[in-house]
Amino acid sequence: MRPVLLAAAALLAVGCTYVPGKPGAYTDTDVFALGFLKGRWTGVGPDGATFCEQYDFPSAIVLRSQRFDCAFTTPGDSSTVRIEDGEIISRWGEFAWSATDVRPGFIQFSPVVAPGSFSWRKVDNDTVEVVQAWTDEAGRPQSSTMTLKRVR
């Protein structure tokens, strides 16, 4: 699982009105709570490699994250966050996660079809903390924390 794309799958949170356990609690307008992500970001993955991403809204109800070279000239793979049957779903390739905890400046995604979970926390307008969690081959819990910084 590429940590960068987990980060790209989205960073939600400000202003969502999710009621846990209530099917269909989200609407298309909740995707706009991700607006603080719009723009370009850079970070360092767990492997020590620098990565660069861009977040935009290709439609009114979809947040897209695209990986780029750090000159932002060549796009790479991408992920999306959208409303599906009242749930906020993040998709990257064959992997999918569902939002399970949404608060102002914070969102937690749990796996639907994926090897682990992830969360995003808005630190300030130019900083986001991404935490990934998974279980290794021996069954031990693992985690990794990355910081995204806005590119001006």
DAZIKA-V200759 format. One record per backbone hydrogen bond with DSSP energy under -1.0 kcal/mol. CO is the residue of the C=O (numbers start at 0). NH is the residue of the N-H. If there is no record, write none. Layout:
co->CO nh->NH
co->CO nh->NH
This chain:
co->1 nh->5
co->2 nh->6
co->3 nh->7
co->4 nh->8
co->12 nh->15
co->18 nh->21
co->21 nh->24
co->26 nh->29
co->27 nh->30
co->28 nh->31
co->29 nh->32
co->30 nh->33
co->31 nh->34
co->33 nh->36
co->34 nh->37
co->38 nh->54
co->39 nh->150
co->40 nh->52
co->41 nh->148
co->42 nh->50
co->44 nh->47
co->48 nh->44
co->50 nh->42
co->51 nh->67
co->52 nh->40
co->53 nh->65
co->54 nh->38
co->55 nh->63
co->58 nh->61
co->62 nh->80
co->63 nh->55
co->64 nh->78
co->65 nh->53
co->66 nh->75
co->68 nh->71
co->73 nh->68
co->76 nh->66
co->78 nh->64
co->79 nh->90
co->80 nh->62
co->81 nh->88
co->83 nh->86
co->85 nh->25
co->86 nh->83
co->87 nh->98
co->88 nh->81
co->89 nh->96
co->90 nh->79
co->91 nh->94
co->94 nh->91
co->95 nh->111
co->95 nh->112
co->96 nh->89
co->97 nh->109
co->100 nh->107
co->102 nh->105
co->104 nh->121
co->105 nh->102
co->106 nh->119
co->107 nh->99
co->107 nh->100
co->108 nh->117
co->109 nh->97
co->112 nh->95
co->116 nh->132
co->117 nh->108
co->118 nh->130
co->119 nh->106
co->120 nh->128
co->123 nh->126
co->125 nh->149
co->126 nh->122
co->126 nh->123
co->127 nh->147
co->128 nh->120
co->129 nh->145
co->130 nh->118
co->131 nh->143
co->132 nh->116
co->133 nh->141
co->135 nh->138
co->139 nh->135
co->141 nh->133
co->143 nh->131
co->145 nh->129
co->147 nh->127
co->148 nh->41
